[in-house]
Amino acid sequence: MGSNYFWRKALMELAVVSRVEGFNAAARWVWYSALVGVVPVVAAVLAWVAYYHAWRGFGVLMGV
């Protein structure tokens, strides 16, 4: 859970600094995956959704 907390805070800070909404979405999905961590399959799917949003956020940030 500590790792998810770190990633959530890091993504939220990236969203504030860069003004890219994709990082907020990624932070939200990381938090959801931490909350349902009891069910590993669901948590893994939610983590992949978070990674997708982070990837899109970095794409917007880089201008791709």
Secondary structure, 3 states (H helix, E strand, C coil): CHHHHHHHHHHHHHHHHHCCHHHHHHHHHHHHHHHCCCCHHHHHHHHHHHHHHHHHHHHHHHCC
